[in-house]
Amino acid sequence: MSKTEDDYAAGLEIRRKMFGKAGSDDMIDAANDFTRPLQDFVTRQCFGETWTRPHLDHKTRSLITLAILTALGRQNQVRTHVQGAIANGVSKEEIREVLMHSIIYAGLPASVDSFRTAGEVFKQLGLE
């Protein structure tokens, strides 16, 4: 297997663990000629290369990702990554603290939106 194939396989394994079939295999299977390069890039580069780097575990990477997505105001991605964070062993309380910390650095409106989004995910997952 080449490095690219290894990265893809590792990335797919991480996507499956974090997001289940719907956030991995189903998205890849639904890709068309236009979106297939994006799905390949996300699987290979984002999860296969970045999420497999040493020194930070997946739990820490999830917390960092939530803070960055909050700062960017990317609520659809916050929703997805709250689910991934839970799969990576992040507690509701830890998510809350990252969002509280984000108030200072990302601003109150961005953090309020992420609190709302996280709450919706917790409800969907039966974690309320």
TORDO-582975 format. One record per residue (C-alpha): z, y, x; residue in three letters; residue number from 0. Coordinates in nm, 4 decimals. Layout:
pz / py / px / code / pos
Z / Y / X / ALA / NUM
...
// end
This chain:
pz / py / px / code / pos
0.0000 / 0.0000 / 0.0000 / MET / 0
-0.0779 / 0.3506 / 0.1249 / SER / 1
0.1769 / 0.6328 / 0.1361 / LYS / 2
0.0093 / 0.7868 / -0.1696 / THR / 3
0.0401 / 0.4583 / -0.3596 / GLU / 4
0.4022 / 0.4189 / -0.2442 / ASP / 5
0.4817 / 0.7745 / -0.3584 / ASP / 6
0.3180 / 0.7087 / -0.6954 / TYR / 7
0.5116 / 0.3829 / -0.7476 / ALA / 8
0.8412 / 0.5477 / -0.6461 / ALA / 9
0.7687 / 0.8467 / -0.8695 / GLY / 10
0.6869 / 0.6283 / -1.1678 / LEU / 11
1.0130 / 0.4377 / -1.1222 / GLU / 12
1.2120 / 0.7634 / -1.1198 / ILE / 13
1.0242 / 0.9024 / -1.4222 / ARG / 14
1.0930 / 0.5826 / -1.6152 / ARG / 15
1.4643 / 0.5934 / -1.5270 / LYS / 16
1.5027 / 0.9592 / -1.6221 / MET / 17
1.2729 / 0.9941 / -1.9226 / PHE / 18
1.2054 / 0.6442 / -2.0493 / GLY / 19
0.8690 / 0.5150 / -2.1628 / LYS / 20
0.7903 / 0.8283 / -2.3653 / ALA / 21
0.8293 / 1.0580 / -2.0649 / GLY / 22
0.6515 / 0.8340 / -1.8196 / SER / 23
0.4113 / 0.5594 / -1.9258 / ASP / 24
0.3192 / 0.7155 / -2.2619 / ASP / 25
0.2383 / 1.0513 / -2.1027 / MET / 26
0.0306 / 0.8869 / -1.8299 / ILE / 27
-0.1486 / 0.6630 / -2.0806 / ASP / 28
-0.2241 / 0.9632 / -2.3047 / ALA / 29
-0.3770 / 1.1610 / -2.0182 / ALA / 30
-0.7428 / 1.2456 / -2.0441 / ASN / 31
-0.9952 / 1.3588 / -1.7846 / ASP / 32
-0.8479 / 1.7091 / -1.7984 / PHE / 33
-0.4764 / 1.6193 / -1.7759 / THR / 34
-0.4912 / 1.3025 / -1.5611 / ARG / 35
-0.4771 / 1.4970 / -1.2319 / PRO / 36
-0.1629 / 1.6753 / -1.3559 / LEU / 37
0.0095 / 1.3479 / -1.4487 / GLN / 38
-0.0869 / 1.2003 / -1.1119 / ASP / 39
0.0477 / 1.5065 / -0.9291 / PHE / 40
0.3754 / 1.5093 / -1.1228 / VAL / 41
0.4317 / 1.1382 / -1.0651 / THR / 42
0.3300 / 1.1342 / -0.6991 / ARG / 43
0.4388 / 1.4740 / -0.5671 / GLN / 44
0.7246 / 1.5842 / -0.7911 / CYS / 45
0.9010 / 1.2527 / -0.8439 / PHE / 46
0.7511 / 1.0336 / -0.5707 / GLY / 47
0.7902 / 1.2758 / -0.2812 / GLU / 48
1.0433 / 1.5396 / -0.3857 / THR / 49
1.2944 / 1.3336 / -0.5861 / TRP / 50
1.2988 / 1.0583 / -0.3198 / THR / 51
1.3846 / 1.2881 / -0.0289 / ARG / 52
1.7127 / 1.2118 / 0.1484 / PRO / 53
2.0366 / 1.4140 / 0.1467 / HIS / 54
2.0483 / 1.5038 / -0.2247 / LEU / 55
2.1123 / 1.2411 / -0.4899 / ASP / 56
1.9395 / 1.2455 / -0.8278 / HIS / 57
2.2466 / 1.3864 / -1.0010 / LYS / 58
2.2499 / 1.6892 / -0.7699 / THR / 59
1.8737 / 1.7338 / -0.8050 / ARG / 60
1.9127 / 1.7309 / -1.1842 / SER / 61
2.1771 / 2.0035 / -1.1726 / LEU / 62
1.9614 / 2.2195 / -0.9444 / ILE / 63
1.6585 / 2.1617 / -1.1666 / THR / 64
1.8494 / 2.2726 / -1.4775 / LEU / 65
1.9646 / 2.5906 / -1.3051 / ALA / 66
1.6122 / 2.6757 / -1.1887 / ILE / 67
1.4537 / 2.6009 / -1.5260 / LEU / 68
1.7189 / 2.8143 / -1.6965 / THR / 69
1.6423 / 3.1029 / -1.4611 / ALA / 70
1.2714 / 3.0661 / -1.5365 / LEU / 71
1.3310 / 3.0459 / -1.9126 / GLY / 72
1.1433 / 2.7155 / -1.9430 / ARG / 73
1.3230 / 2.5713 / -2.2472 / GLN / 74
1.0798 / 2.2850 / -2.3074 / ASN / 75
1.1447 / 2.1671 / -1.9528 / GLN / 76
1.5204 / 2.2283 / -1.9901 / VAL / 77
1.5102 / 1.9965 / -2.2925 / ARG / 78
1.3328 / 1.7267 / -2.0927 / THR / 79
1.5550 / 1.7639 / -1.7885 / HIS / 80
1.8821 / 1.7579 / -1.9861 / VAL / 81
1.7765 / 1.4090 / -2.0942 / GLN / 82
1.6879 / 1.3246 / -1.7335 / GLY / 83
2.0190 / 1.4637 / -1.6095 / ALA / 84
2.2132 / 1.2440 / -1.8521 / ILE / 85
2.0152 / 0.9431 / -1.7234 / ALA / 86
2.1074 / 1.0486 / -1.3687 / ASN / 87
2.4792 / 1.0432 / -1.4477 / GLY / 88
2.5359 / 1.4144 / -1.5148 / VAL / 89
2.8073 / 1.4761 / -1.7742 / SER / 90
2.7921 / 1.7241 / -2.0598 / LYS / 91
3.0689 / 1.9171 / -1.8871 / GLU / 92
2.8699 / 1.9401 / -1.5635 / GLU / 93
2.5645 / 2.0626 / -1.7545 / ILE / 94
2.7856 / 2.3194 / -1.9269 / ARG / 95
2.9169 / 2.4437 / -1.5923 / GLU / 96
2.5665 / 2.4781 / -1.4451 / VAL / 97
2.4653 / 2.6821 / -1.7497 / LEU / 98
2.7816 / 2.8943 / -1.7257 / MET / 99
2.7106 / 2.9531 / -1.3563 / HIS / 100
2.3528 / 3.0484 / -1.4462 / SER / 101
2.4785 / 3.3363 / -1.6620 / ILE / 102
2.5625 / 3.5349 / -1.3488 / ILE / 103
2.2454 / 3.4600 / -1.1556 / TYR / 104
1.9830 / 3.4066 / -1.4273 / ALA / 105
2.1209 / 3.6303 / -1.7031 / GLY / 106
2.2969 / 3.5792 / -2.0324 / LEU / 107
1.9882 / 3.5418 / -2.2567 / PRO / 108
1.8392 / 3.2686 / -2.0371 / ALA / 109
2.1682 / 3.0790 / -2.0275 / SER / 110
2.2265 / 3.1156 / -2.4021 / VAL / 111
1.8826 / 2.9652 / -2.4652 / ASP / 112
1.9602 / 2.6741 / -2.2334 / SER / 113
2.2970 / 2.6141 / -2.4020 / PHE / 114
2.1158 / 2.5965 / -2.7357 / ARG / 115
1.8517 / 2.3602 / -2.5972 / THR / 116
2.1095 / 2.1345 / -2.4282 / ALA / 117
2.3086 / 2.1191 / -2.7524 / GLY / 118
2.0003 / 2.0008 / -2.9404 / GLU / 119
1.9439 / 1.7265 / -2.6832 / VAL / 120
2.3089 / 1.6172 / -2.6964 / PHE / 121
2.2809 / 1.5912 / -3.0747 / LYS / 122
1.9581 / 1.3873 / -3.0505 / GLN / 123
2.1230 / 1.1532 / -2.7992 / LEU / 124
2.4375 / 1.1198 / -3.0113 / GLY / 125
2.6534 / 1.2878 / -2.7473 / LEU / 126
2.8185 / 1.5523 / -2.9653 / GLU / 127
// end
